């Protein structure tokens, strides 16, 4: 009476027959994981802002002996803090600012070898030179992530 045999073959239905092309959603065969590039950029710039503020006050906290080392840390810190602050406020596409911060961080690291006259000043220059340069590179990576896709 209308009951089908269990061993009877079922007709194969193609995806186009199930849902016509105008209804189906295109699927990217190589999906990219979602990354919060704005959060990454803001975090990296925020860390550089804090590092810049520390560099400004560090000669007074660590009692630098040389005026050259003090002014180097203060000037580098002020530039880093200013550029990081501008990036944090929303200059998301201005990767050139972060490249300047990478150069400042590299200078700060290298200046720790000859410009400083105490071990505290040297270690401060080396450590914060690396921190500043690396976080600026993360900021650049976030900018490139923003340019390469939606988000």
N, C-alpha and C positions, 0 to 999 in steps of 0.2 A: 503494500500500500504506500508508498512514498518513503519507506524506510530504506536508507542506503546501506549497502553492504560495507562492513568495516574494512575489508581488504580492497575496496574499490579505490582507484587512484584519484587524488584530488588535483584539479587543474591548477597549474602554477600561474600566479598572478605577478606581473612585473611591477616595480615601484611606480612607473609612469601610469600604469592602469589604476593603481591604488590612489595616487594623488597626481593629477596632471602637473606639468612643469610650472604653470603659472601659480600653482598653489604651494609647491615645494619650496623650502628655504635652502638657499645655497650654503653649503658647509665648507669652511676653509679646510683643505686637506692637511695643512700644516699650521694648526692653531698655536698661538703664542700665549705663554702664561701672562696673566695680568700683573702689572707692576705699578705701584702707586708712585709715579715719577714726581708728582708735586710734593708728596710727603718726604720722599728721599731727598729732593732738592732743598726743601725747607729744613730738614734735619741737618744735612751737611752744612748749609749756610749758617744755621743756628749754632752749630758746634764751632764753626770758624768765627762767628761773632763773639762767642765766649772766649775762644783762644786769643782773639785780638784784644779783648778787654784785659785778659790776664797778662799779655805781653806789655800792655801799657803800664800796668801797676807792678809788674814783676821786678823791675830794677829797684823799686823802693822796698818791696817785701823781702827780696833776697840780698839786699845791700850790695849792689854792684859797686866795684871799686873804680872802674873806668867810666869816664863820661862818654867815650865813643860807644862802648857796649850798651850803656843806658839809652843813649839817643837812638841807636840802631833798633833796640827792642821797642822803644816807644813809637818810632816812626813806622816800623813794620806792623806793629800792633794796630796803630791808628788806620793805616791803609787797609789791612785785612778786615778790621771791624767795619769800616765804612763800606767796602765792597760787599761784604757778607750781609750787612744790614740792607743794602739796596736789593740784593738778590732775594733776601727773605721777604721783602715787601712786595715782590711780584715781578721782578725782572727775569721771568722764567726763560726767555729766549736769549739772554745775554751771556752766552758761554764765554765770551771774551773776557768778562770780568773775572770769571773763575780761572782762566788761563793766567791772568795777571797775578792772582793769588797763588797759583802754583809757582810762578817765578819768585814771588816774595818768600814763600815757604822754602824754596830751594836756596835762595840767598841767605835766609836766616839760618838754615842748617849749616851751610858752608862757612858762614861768618863765625860760627861757634868754634872753628879751628884756629883762627888767628886774631879775631877782633876782641874776644873776651879775655879777661885776665883772672878769672876765678873759676873754680870747677862748677859752682852753682850756676854761673852765667853760661858756661859752656853747655852743661846738661840742659839747661832751659832752652837755649838756642837749638840744640840738636833735637830735643824731644818735640818742641812746639813747631819747629821747622817741618818735621815729618808729619805731624798732625795736620798742620795747615795745608801742606801740599796734598796729602792723601784725601782729606775731606773735600778739597777743591776738585780733585779728580772725580770723586763720587758725584759732586754737583754737575760736572761736565757730562758724566755718564747719564745722569737724570735728564739733562737737557737734550742729549741725543736720543734718549728713549722717547721723549715728548715729540721730537721731530719725526721719528720713524713710525709712529702709529697713533691711533686715537686714544684718548684717555683724558 
